[in-house]
Amino acid sequence: MSSYTLQVRWARGEEAFRDNLYSRRHHWTFDGGVEVVASSSPSVVPVPMSVAEAVDPEEAFVASLSSCHLLWFLSLAAKRKFCVDHYADTPVGTMGPNAEGRTAMLKVVLRPIVTFSGALVPTSAEYIALHHEAHALCFIANSVKTDVIVEPTLRKAEEAGSALSDGEAS
């Protein structure tokens, strides 16, 4: 069994607090020393009490699902001797009332676009199967009630150059 520890810190400073107009800015410090500025989402708590540039818990939730899927996908592809050159995802999480009437992350859609190179490239069926297996193995996806949907796009290496020059991040 594994355990994961981080530190979450917030301090009131000079703010009154009881008026509910305090800053939601806080810090996440991970075990490797990386510190992230976090806040409530501006769509939940308006600026200036929230910090628009900070990472909010909802974004972190969506990012953790996408990152977990990415890491499993890469591992599975490498084991099958497929060479992945590039993996990009623009996941979207949708919040709303759940069956109990509570606000919850109802759905997360992952849309990975993966570029392969080399002589051994997965067929479309193998590519989809890799994503299904990665999803089934993802610890985070296995830990939540949210529907996590994966909508992968397969791209050949020769197509990647034109897409990247059209503004896609590399």
C-alpha positions as CSV (number, residue, x, y, z in Angstrom):
1,M,0.0,0.0,0.0
2,S,1.2,3.5,-0.8
3,S,0.5,6.8,0.9
4,Y,0.8,10.3,-0.6
5,T,1.5,13.4,1.5
6,L,1.5,17.1,0.6
7,Q,1.1,20.2,2.6
8,V,-1.8,22.7,2.1
9,R,-1.3,26.1,3.7
10,W,-3.5,29.2,4.1
11,A,-3.1,32.2,6.3
12,R,-5.6,35.0,7.0
13,G,-3.1,37.8,7.2
14,E,-4.7,41.2,8.0
15,E,-8.1,40.4,6.5
16,A,-11.2,40.5,8.7
17,F,-12.4,37.0,7.7
18,R,-15.8,37.1,9.4
19,D,-17.2,39.2,6.6
20,N,-16.5,36.3,4.2
21,L,-14.4,38.6,1.9
22,Y,-11.1,36.9,2.7
23,S,-8.6,35.6,0.1
24,R,-9.0,32.0,-0.9
25,R,-5.4,31.9,-2.1
26,H,-3.4,29.1,-0.5
27,H,-0.4,26.9,-1.3
28,W,0.1,23.2,-2.1
29,T,3.6,21.9,-1.5
30,F,4.3,18.5,-2.8
31,D,6.8,16.0,-1.4
32,G,9.3,16.8,-4.1
33,G,9.3,20.5,-3.1
34,V,7.1,21.9,-5.9
35,E,4.8,24.6,-4.7
36,V,1.6,25.5,-6.5
37,V,-0.5,28.6,-5.8
38,A,-4.1,27.4,-5.4
39,S,-7.4,29.1,-4.9
40,S,-11.1,28.6,-5.2
41,S,-12.4,28.8,-8.7
42,P,-13.5,32.3,-9.8
43,S,-16.7,30.7,-11.0
44,V,-17.4,29.7,-7.4
45,V,-16.0,32.6,-5.4
46,P,-15.6,35.9,-7.3
47,V,-12.3,37.7,-7.8
48,P,-10.6,39.3,-5.7
49,M,-11.4,36.7,-3.0
50,S,-10.3,34.0,-5.5
51,V,-7.2,34.1,-7.6
52,A,-7.9,33.6,-11.3
53,E,-4.2,32.6,-12.1
54,A,-4.1,30.0,-9.4
55,V,-5.0,26.3,-9.8
56,D,-8.4,25.5,-8.3
57,P,-9.4,22.0,-6.9
58,E,-11.7,21.4,-9.8
59,E,-8.9,22.0,-12.3
60,A,-6.6,19.8,-10.3
61,F,-9.2,17.0,-10.2
62,V,-9.5,17.1,-14.0
63,A,-5.7,17.3,-14.4
64,S,-5.1,14.4,-12.2
65,L,-7.4,12.2,-14.2
66,S,-5.8,13.3,-17.5
67,S,-2.3,12.8,-16.1
68,C,-3.0,9.4,-14.7
69,H,-4.4,8.3,-18.1
70,L,-1.4,9.7,-19.9
71,L,1.1,7.9,-17.6
72,W,-0.7,4.5,-18.0
73,F,-1.1,5.0,-21.8
74,L,2.6,5.7,-22.2
75,S,3.6,2.7,-20.1
76,L,1.3,0.3,-22.0
77,A,2.4,1.7,-25.4
78,A,6.1,1.2,-24.5
79,K,5.4,-2.4,-23.3
80,R,3.9,-3.1,-26.7
81,K,7.0,-1.5,-28.4
82,F,5.0,1.4,-29.9
83,C,7.0,4.6,-30.1
84,V,5.0,7.6,-28.8
85,D,6.4,11.0,-30.0
86,H,3.8,13.3,-28.6
87,Y,0.7,13.1,-26.4
88,A,-1.6,16.1,-25.9
89,D,-4.9,16.3,-24.1
90,T,-7.4,19.1,-23.5
91,P,-9.6,17.5,-20.8
92,V,-12.9,19.1,-19.9
93,G,-14.7,18.6,-16.6
94,T,-18.4,19.5,-16.2
95,M,-19.9,20.4,-12.9
96,G,-23.5,20.5,-11.9
97,P,-26.0,19.0,-9.5
98,N,-25.7,15.2,-9.0
99,A,-28.6,12.8,-8.2
100,E,-28.5,13.9,-4.6
101,G,-28.8,17.5,-5.6
102,R,-25.2,18.3,-4.6
103,T,-22.8,20.1,-6.8
104,A,-20.3,17.6,-8.2
105,M,-18.0,16.9,-11.1
106,L,-20.5,15.1,-13.3
107,K,-18.3,14.2,-16.2
108,V,-14.7,14.5,-17.3
109,V,-13.9,14.1,-21.0
110,L,-10.3,13.3,-22.0
111,R,-9.4,14.0,-25.6
112,P,-5.9,12.6,-26.1
113,I,-4.2,13.1,-29.4
114,V,-1.2,10.8,-29.7
115,T,1.5,10.8,-32.4
116,F,3.5,7.6,-33.0
117,S,6.5,7.0,-35.2
118,G,8.5,4.1,-36.3
119,A,7.7,0.9,-38.2
120,L,5.3,-0.4,-35.5
121,V,2.3,1.9,-35.2
122,P,-1.0,0.7,-33.5
123,T,-4.0,0.0,-35.7
124,S,-7.1,2.1,-34.8
125,A,-8.5,-0.9,-32.8
126,E,-5.2,-1.4,-30.9
127,Y,-5.1,2.4,-30.2
128,I,-8.6,2.4,-28.8
129,A,-7.8,-0.7,-26.8
130,L,-4.7,1.0,-25.3
131,H,-6.9,3.8,-24.1
132,H,-9.5,1.4,-22.6
133,E,-6.8,-0.4,-20.8
134,A,-5.1,2.8,-19.5
135,H,-8.5,4.0,-18.3
136,A,-9.1,0.7,-16.5
137,L,-5.7,0.8,-14.8
138,C,-5.8,4.5,-13.8
139,F,-5.8,4.7,-10.0
140,I,-7.6,8.1,-10.0
141,A,-10.4,7.0,-12.4
142,N,-10.9,3.9,-10.2
143,S,-11.3,6.2,-7.2
144,V,-14.1,8.5,-8.3
145,K,-17.8,8.3,-9.1
146,T,-17.5,10.8,-11.9
147,D,-18.0,9.5,-15.4
148,V,-14.6,9.7,-17.2
149,I,-14.9,9.5,-20.9
150,V,-11.9,9.1,-23.2
151,E,-12.2,10.4,-26.8
152,P,-8.8,9.7,-28.3
153,T,-7.5,11.0,-31.7
154,L,-4.8,9.1,-33.5
155,R,-2.4,11.1,-35.5
156,K,0.5,9.9,-37.7
157,A,3.9,11.6,-37.3
158,E,3.8,13.3,-40.7
159,E,0.5,15.0,-39.7
160,A,1.9,16.2,-36.4
161,G,4.2,18.9,-38.0
162,S,1.3,20.7,-39.6
163,A,-0.8,20.6,-36.5
164,L,2.0,21.9,-34.3
165,S,2.6,24.8,-36.7
166,D,-1.1,25.7,-36.5
167,G,-0.7,26.7,-32.9
168,E,-0.9,23.4,-30.9
169,A,1.4,23.2,-28.0
170,S,4.3,20.8,-28.3
